[in-house]
Each structure stands twice: as structure tokens, then as C-alpha cells.
């Protein structure tokens, strides 16, 4: 059986490392990049409990033509804070 690491635990470890090595991040990456990473860590870390990783793949049947308004590509990146998508957190 293929064991996968616990995704939230992996992210928790990563974010805690960023926070504990903040001075090194600033030296190596610069103030702006370090500040962005630390902001992400402080914002996301408290939300990790109850999250789960999900991968969804959809396939349109070959015999069904796409409607003119159908999306053929993924949408572009969004600004932080945009919430057009459902929240991925689940109840404990």
C-alpha cells in the first residue's frame, strides 16, 4: 500500500520552519519575499486543522461537444482573499 504523508502535518511543519527561521529567510530571500512567506504562514497555520487535500480530475465525454461557454483551461491566479470557491476546510 502506498503511504502518503499527512498533508496538513507537512504544511504545519513547513510553516513552523519558516517562522522559526524568519531572520534567515530575510537574509537569503530579501525582506519582501520573507514577509510574504511569513504572512502566509501566520494566516494559514491556524486553519490547517480540519483541512484535507483533494485532487479532482474531470473528463468530458469525447462524444459530447463542449458548449461555447465551457471552460477549456483553468482560471488564472486570484488575489489573496478572493473567495469565489468553497472553503476547503471540513468539520472535525
N, C-alpha and C positions, 0 to 999 in steps of 0.2 A: 504494500500500500504506500502511495506517495504522500509523505507527510509535508504539509505546508506550514510555514511559521505562522504564528498568531499575528495577523496584520496589525491590529491596534497596539499590541505589545511592541512590535517592531517600530512603529511610528512613535510610541511613547519613549522608547529608548533613544531614538534619533533626536527628538525634540529636547529631551533632557540633556543629551550631549551638547547640542547647540547652546543651550542656556549655560551649562557649566563651563563651556569653552568660549564664552562670548568675547573675551579680550583677544583670544587667538583668532577668532573669526574676523574681528575688526582689523587686526594687523594683516591677515592674509588676503582678505576679500575687499576690504575697504568699509567705511562707515555705512554707506547706503545699503549695500548688499547685506551686511551683517544685521543692520536694523530691520530690514525686510524679513530676514530669516527668523530673527528673534520675535518680531511681531507675530509672525505665523505660528511659531512655537507657543507663545503665550496665549494666542487666540484659540488654537486648535486643541492643545493639550487637555484642557478641561472637558472638551466634548468627546474625547475618544471612548470613554465607557459607553457601551451600547451601540457602537458603530460596528459595521461588518463590511467586508469587502465583497463586492458583487461585480461579476462580469456578465454582460448580456450581449448576445450576438443575434441579430435578426437577419433573416434571409427572405427576400421577396421571391415568390414562385416565378420560375422562368416564363411560364405561360401567361402571367398577369402583367400587362404593360403598366409602367409607372404612370400615375396621374401627373398632369402638368405641374401641380403644386407640390409633388412629393420631393422630399429632400434626398439628394443623392450623396451628399457629403455631410460631415459633422459640422456643427456650427463653430464659429471661431471662439477664441477665448473671451471670457467675460471679465468685467472689472470686479475686484473684490467686493463682496457684499451683495452682488446680484443674486436674487433667489427666485428665478423663474422655474427652477426644478424642485421636486420634492426634497425634503430634508432626508439625508440618508441614515440618520440616527434611528435606532429601533428601541422599543421599550425593553427594559432589563428583564 
